[in-house]
């Protein structure tokens, strides 16, 4: 079957989609968007987290046909939506770089999308920066085998601070937060 | 495989009637795992995400009618005061991404004894609304679970909603797993006190072939609880309540825990939830002045 979706603001068609196929497979194998990662295929690891109609989901657990006519935003779409409208990394992405929250990088796309969602619902909505407990709960479905999470949580705090007060001019000094 | 995508509830019921072998899919958190791992190849998937009614909730007499497809995240955010035990259980489901998709209807359809929604539905005496082209029928949750993954739902029926009685006292839920998130329950327990009727409801998860009640524990607590003052239950009462809950379980040894551990965990969960519920009861009394 043919599945048509809006992906990162662009209308895209995927043809010959098998009815039991996941949204993740369509994104990676048919649309060439390999940012969302395929690991557990059972919703346990969060590395395939994307926005589906502005709500975060594990793309491996969405049937492709369920995404037909819907809007999807993947990690590839975060940079396009940079704060000042210009292409470039988002606050969340820059904060992950600055905090050294990336090691092997496999879990990073999912963490970025889930963090983007957390900040949108908290600090960007005027509800203040999320507490550490809120950050841990929000990221509980995103597994990382490298970092031990401390640098990830630091990156989220930093991104929240930048969302609230603006990113320092000239860009952050990379590695500074550690 | 066919992909059926009805836009209305009537179309969905007609599709299920025409294709009783079609597997309903809402959040996909169970069904997609089976497809991804090649464990199941249904002849058809029946996508219910485009049926608006399934995501709605509204009062139904003095009950809350909760559409079967309302995501757990919405129950947590919006319905904690109308369905306290279910909201607590909903927050214990998996991860935010799963709570954004998973729903009570999926828990009921899959009918895993470990499903987090089951103990609150049993404890609060909720009712499951089933529908088909033949009509609508309402089955108490306490009569819905028939065996391992077997329920009162017929092949041509879809789960429309659950009806939740208005809370008439404190409700609690607790769950044991290997960490605080993303776990299938090793054991879970829900408790609902009804101050008007002076009765208690219980629900046990992940410790039997189906979700279970603990009727003897309910009767014991109804008789022993200080309904007039809400005094903390004595250690002896709490101990006996826990023991009766553990005795009602029918657990097995499996990879998540031994039967003995599950019984022990349930006795602890029962005591803890009783203590919390008694504290809530005193707070509510004080608030009502």
Boltz contact constraints between the chains, C-beta under 6 A:
constraints:
  - contact:
      token1: [A, 19]
      token2: [B, 1]
      max_distance: 6.0
  - contact:
      token1: [A, 19]
      token2: [B, 3]
      max_distance: 6.0
  - contact:
      token1: [A, 20]
      token2: [B, 1]
      max_distance: 6.0
  - contact:
      token1: [A, 20]
      token2: [B, 35]
      max_distance: 6.0
  - contact:
      token1: [A, 41]
      token2: [B, 36]
      max_distance: 6.0
  - contact:
      token1: [A, 42]
      token2: [B, 33]
      max_distance: 6.0
  - contact:
      token1: [A, 43]
      token2: [B, 29]
      max_distance: 6.0
  - contact:
      token1: [A, 43]
      token2: [B, 98]
      max_distance: 6.0
  - contact:
      token1: [A, 49]
      token2: [B, 97]
      max_distance: 6.0
  - contact:
      token1: [A, 55]
      token2: [B, 100]
      max_distance: 6.0
  - contact:
      token1: [A, 56]
      token2: [B, 97]
      max_distance: 6.0
  - contact:
      token1: [A, 57]
      token2: [B, 97]
      max_distance: 6.0
  - contact:
      token1: [A, 57]
      token2: [B, 100]
      max_distance: 6.0
  - contact:
      token1: [A, 57]
      token2: [B, 101]
      max_distance: 6.0
  - contact:
      token1: [A, 58]
      token2: [B, 97]
      max_distance: 6.0
  - contact:
      token1: [A, 61]
      token2: [B, 28]
      max_distance: 6.0
  - contact:
      token1: [A, 61]
      token2: [B, 29]
      max_distance: 6.0
  - contact:
      token1: [A, 61]
      token2: [B, 32]
      max_distance: 6.0
  - contact:
      token1: [A, 62]
      token2: [B, 28]
      max_distance: 6.0
  - contact:
      token1: [A, 63]
      token2: [B, 25]
      max_distance: 6.0
  - contact:
      token1: [A, 63]
      token2: [B, 28]
      max_distance: 6.0
  - contact:
      token1: [A, 65]
      token2: [B, 3]
      max_distance: 6.0
  - contact:
      token1: [A, 65]
      token2: [B, 47]
      max_distance: 6.0
  - contact:
      token1: [A, 66]
      token2: [B, 47]
      max_distance: 6.0
  - contact:
      token1: [A, 66]
      token2: [B, 49]
      max_distance: 6.0
  - contact:
      token1: [A, 138]
      token2: [B, 96]
      max_distance: 6.0
  - contact:
      token1: [A, 140]
      token2: [B, 95]
      max_distance: 6.0
  - contact:
      token1: [A, 140]
      token2: [B, 181]
      max_distance: 6.0
  - contact:
      token1: [A, 141]
      token2: [B, 95]
      max_distance: 6.0
  - contact:
      token1: [A, 141]
      token2: [B, 96]
      max_distance: 6.0
  - contact:
      token1: [A, 141]
      token2: [B, 97]
      max_distance: 6.0
  - contact:
      token1: [A, 141]
      token2: [B, 182]
      max_distance: 6.0
